[in-house]
């Protein structure tokens, strides 16, 4: 006799209270193994695959792709126990077959808990006398149909789209994704597929329009929900402005020597030395050295205890713009790394950010943030502190400018550096000293050698 168990959206950690369903990995009627990923969700931190702690047959799913569910809401129901497959289904009734013996795992995210291998998706064939469930209710097998679980066919089925940005683009243009043929792997619908379908639809409308067609009614204003990454960023920035009395100071620096030092480092390494050391990696290493001299800026404020907590380690965050929005991956223990190690970690985290594979742990716990907005072609900014940190260094573009060098006017590589700091943790003298040291290292990289 099969027992139907309900699997609820688990607590994904880091204070997350809801998640958006991006893609279902199983369908009603599939046989799943313990700890097999069943759904891909997007939280305010990252996209993760959620494994089911039960092994058995999926009898119901709750929530369409794109729906947002709170933690603790039902995700799906699974019939566990002695489920006998229909003839020819190829489903084993033994525990190794992924569908017979029930069990539960403490797994919350993929990579934690029991290490049962993920079973291939298998579907139970319909029994001669199907059980018809009531709408929007889980399907529970009756004693007469305990040997096989029958579910209503999914008339629509999931759309082969992974990216929420692709879904949003289709919604904005009123495009039915079920009418789009995907060119990606296994028929996955890509952004280029949607853009091509939109162009085709526009061309069809233009061709069929009358030469003197009167303009239609004005389109309604677009409303964008503040949720997911965008919502998390909005809340964090608003909290920073509400709670932190920030101030900003800035300075122009001649980065010509820094650029020459970087070129020399990469040339000396040769092609077998691995990835090139980036400017961002050098600036990150300079920040670590500056924080060692001015530890006040590597701190946080405990408002309840009315204390400033100076942190022993430097976990350096860096702002990265992705298709999902602005994220801040964290280089752990940056104070123990050299420029090459920091650069390699920045590269690894940046690639994971672009693919939407950063975990919540990789996006939290930073103690100081480096923001390179120069990649957008701008010179300066007043960064907003990444709460609950105490400071952020902003870096503008490095461009040739007229500069007085050794008493003569010359064209030099100039960059503007901006430091926003929490005025509760230090005064302007400390903040100015930090920024001046960073600028000195940029102008004379040999200054940094004293701290290495």
N, C-alpha and C positions, 0 to 999 in steps of 0.2 A: 504494500500500500504506500503510495507516494505521499510525501508531506510537502505542502507548499510553504516556502519560507520567503519572507520579504526582505530584500536588500535595500537599505536606505543610503542616501548620499552621505559618505563619511566625513568626519572633520579632517580637512586637508592640511590643517596646521597653520601657523603664523597668523591666527586671528581671523581667518577667512570664514565668511558666513554664508556665501552663496557661490554658485558656479553655473556657467552656461553650457548647455549640451552642444558640442560641436559636431560630433559624429558618433552614431551607434556602431559598435563593432560586432554586435550579435543581433539576430532577429528572433521574433517569437517562434518557438519550436526548435531552436538550436540547442544542442547539447553542449554544456560548458564544463570545464574542469575547475577545480579549486584554484583560486588565484589567477584565473584567466582574465585578461583585460576585456571588459564588456562595453565600455563607453569612454570616449575622449571628451573631456570638459575643459573649459577655459575659465580660469579664476582671475582675480585681479593681479595675480603674480605671474602665472605661466599657464601653458597648456599641459595637461597631464592625462595619462590613461589610468582609469580606475578599475582595479581588479575586483572580481566577485569572490567573497569568502566561501561560497557554496558551490558544490558540484551537482549538476542535474540538468533539467530541461527548463529553458526559459518559457514561462507561461504568460507573462505580460510585461510590457515596458510602459514607463510613465514619463511623459514629456516628449515633445517633438524636438528635432534638431533646431537649435536657435532659442529654445526656451530656457529661462533662468530658474533654477531650483535652489531653495534654501537648504543648508546643511540639516540632515535629519529627515528630509522629504523622501518618499519612496522612489527608488530608481527602477527596480524590476522585481518580479517574483520568480522563484525557481522551484520546480518540483523535484525534491530530492528523495532518495530512498531506493527501493527496488523498482526501477522503471525498465520494463521489458521492451526492447525496440521492435518495430514492425519488421517482418521478413524482408531481407535484402537491404536493410538500411545501413548495415556495416557497423552498427554501434555495439560495442561490447558491454556486457552487463557486469563486468568486473571493475574493481576500482581503477585499474590502469586505463580503462576505456573512457574515463572521464565522465560517466553518467550514472553509475549504479550506487556505489556506497557513498553516503553523504558524509560530509565533514565540513568543518569551518576553519577559517584561517584568521589570524589577527592582522592580516595584510591591509594596509590603508592605501599605499601607492605602490606602483610597480617597482620591484627592487627591494622590498621589505617584506618580512614575514616568511611564510613557508615558501619553498622553492619548487613547487609543483610545476611541471612543464605545461605550457599552454597547449590545449588540445585543439585539433582542427575542428572547425565548426561543422556540426552534423545536425541534420534535421530529422525529427521523428515523423515517419509517414502517417498520414491520417488513418484513424481506425474506421471500420465500416459504419459505426454509429457515432458521429461526431457529437461533442458536447458543445452546445451553443451558449456562450457567456452573455451576460447582460452587458450593455454598453458601458465603457470606461471602468469595468471591473476586472480584477485578475481572473484568469481561468483556473478553476480548481477541478481536478479530475475526480469524477464520482467513482464509487467502488466498482461499478460495472465497467468502467473504462480505465481501471488502474493499470492495466497492462500496456496501455499506450495513451499518450497525452495528445489531444487534438485541439488545435487552435484555429481561429478564423484566419483566412489568408489576408495578408497585408495588401490592400488594393493599390496602395500608392508606392510603398517601399521607400527606403531612405534615398535621398538624392546624393549622388557621388560627389560631394563637395566637402573639403576639409577646412578651407580658409573661411573664417567669418567675414573677411573683407570682400571675398567674392560674393557671398550671400548679400551683403549690404549693397554692393554695386548693382546686383540684379534687382533688389528691391527698389532702389532709387529710380531705375528705368522701367519698372513694371514688367520685368522679364520673368517668365516661368522657367525655372531651371530644369524642370522635367522635359522641356522641349529642346534642351541644349545637349548636343553630343560632345562628350568629353574626349579630349585627345591625350590626356595623361595616362599614367599607368593604371590598368584595370578600369579604364573608362572614367578616371577622375576628371572632374570639370575644373579647368584652370582659368585664371583671370583672362588670359588671351582668348579662350573660348567664349567667355561672357562678352568681352569687348567686341569680338567679331560678330556675335549675335546681335548686339546693340546696333552696330554699324549697319548690318543687313536690314534690321527693322526700320532704322532711320531712312535708309535708301528706299525701302518699299513705301514708307509713308510719303516721302518726297515725290516719288514717281506717281503716286495715286492722288496727290493733292491737286486741287483746281488752281489754275494760274493766278486768280485773284481771290484766293481763299481768305476769308475774314479771320483775324486772329481769334483764338478761342479764349475762354476765361482764364484769368491769371492763375498760375499754378500756386497751390498752397505752400506756405513756408515749411521748410524742412525742420524736423525735430530729431535730434540725435540723443539717444539715451546715455546718461552719464553712468555707465556701468563697465565692468571688466577693467581693463588697463586704464582707459580714459577716466573712469570713475574713481579708481584708486589714486591716480595722479592728481585729480581735482581735489579730492579730500585731503591728501597729504600737503599739497601746496597751500590750501586754505588754512589748514591747521598751523602750518609754519608761519603764515602771516598773522594769524590770531595770537599765537603764543610766544613767538620769538621777536624780541626787539632787535632787529638786524640793522647793520650799517655796512656801507660799501666803500672801499678805497681802491684806487687803481693806479697803474703806472705803465708807461711805455718803456720797452726794453729792446736793446739791440741784440737780436738773435743770430747775427751773422756767425759768430764764433761757435754757437751751439750747432748750427746747421753744418758748419765745417767739421766739427768734432764728430757728429753723427756720420757724415760721409766717410771720414777717416776710419771710424770704428767698423763700419760695414765693409770697407775696402780691405782692411787688415784681416777680417775674418775669412774672406774668400768664399767661393761658392759652396764649400763643404761645411760651412759653419752654421747652416740652418737659416731660419728666417731673418730678415734684416731687422735691426733695432729701429723702432719707429720714434718719431718726435714725441708722441703721446707717452711712450714708455719712458723716455728721458725725463719728461716733465713730471711723470708720476714718481720717478726715483728722486727727483729734486724735492717734490712735496714731502716725501717720507723723511728726507734729511732735514727739511725745514720744521716738520712736526717734532723731530727729536730735539730741536733747539727751542721750539715754542710749543710745549705740550698742552698749553691751555686751549689750543684750537683743536686738539684731538680729545674732545670731552663731550659730555652731555649734561643736561640740567635735570636733577630729580626735584620736581616742583613740590611733591608731597613732603619730602624730607628737607626741602630748602637747602640743597647741597649741590655743588658742582662735582661731577664724577669725572676725574681725569683717567682716561682709559689706557691700559698698559700696552695694548697691541694696536697696530694700525691696520684696519681692514678698509682698503681704498676702493670706493665706488667710482665708476666713470659713466657718464651719461651716454646712452646709445639710442639713436633714432631707428626704429624698425617699422615695418608695415602695421604692426599692432599698436604702435604708439611709442612714447618715450619710456625706456626702461633704464635701470641703473644696476648693472651687474657689479658684483663685489669681488675684488682680488683679496683673498684671505691672507693674513699674515704678510702684508706687503713689506713690513719692517725687516723681514728675514730674507728678502729677495733682492737680487741685483737687477739692473735694467733689462738684461736679456730675459730673465725669468719672469719679470713683470710683463714684458712685451708678449711673451709666449702665452701667458695666462689671459691677457687682454684679447689676444687673437682668438683663443679657444672660446672665451665667453661671448665675444662678438659674433662668432659663427653660430653658436647655440642660440643667441638672441634673434638672429635673422631667421633661423629655422623654427622659432617659437618653442624651443626645447629647454629653456632655462627652468630650473626648479625653484620653488619658493625659497629654499635655503640659499640659492645663488643670488637672490635679489634682495636679501635682508641682512642686517647685522653690520652695515657699513659704519665707519666712524668719521670719515672725511670723504668728500666727493670732488672729483676733477671733471670739469665740464668744458669740453673742447667745441665751442660753438663756432670756431673759425671755419669748420668744414662747411658751414652754410654761407660762407663768403662775407661775414660781418666782422667788424673790428672790435666792438665792445658790447657789454651787456651788464646788467645788475642781477646776478643769479639769485634765485630764491633758495634758501638753505633747505637741504633734504632732511626734514624733521625725522628723528630727534638729534641730529648732528649739530655741531656748533659752527661749522664754516664750510664754504665751498669756494674753490678757485676756478675762475672762468678764464679761458684762453681764446683770444681772437685769432684771426688769420695772420699768417706771417707773410708780409708783402714788402717789396722794395720801396723805400721812402727816403727822402732827403734827411740826412742826419749829420750832426757835427761829430766827427771822429778824429781824435787827436788834433783838435784845433782847426780842422778843415772840413768843409762841407763835402759829404760823400753820399753815395747811394748805398744804403745798408738794409739788411733784412730786419724789419721792425715788427714787434708784436705788442699788443696791449694785454696786460694781465689785470684781472679784477678779483678782489677778495671780498666776499660778503661774510660777515661774522656775527655771532650772537654777542651783543654788547654786555650780556650778563656774565660771560665767562672771562672776558678780558676788556681792557681799554684800548684806545686807538694806538697807543705806543706799541703794545704787543702785536696788534694786527699789522701795523706799519712795519714793524721789525720783521715779521714773517714774510710779508710781501716783498720787502726790500731784499731779503736774503734770497728768495726765489728769483728775483730779477737779476741779482748779482751772479747767481749760478747760470742763468741764461746767457748773460753777457760774457762771463768768464767761467766756462765749465771747470777750469782747474780749481775753483773755489770748492767745488763739490768733492774733490779728491781728499780734502782734509777730513771729511766725515766717513770715508769709505774704508 
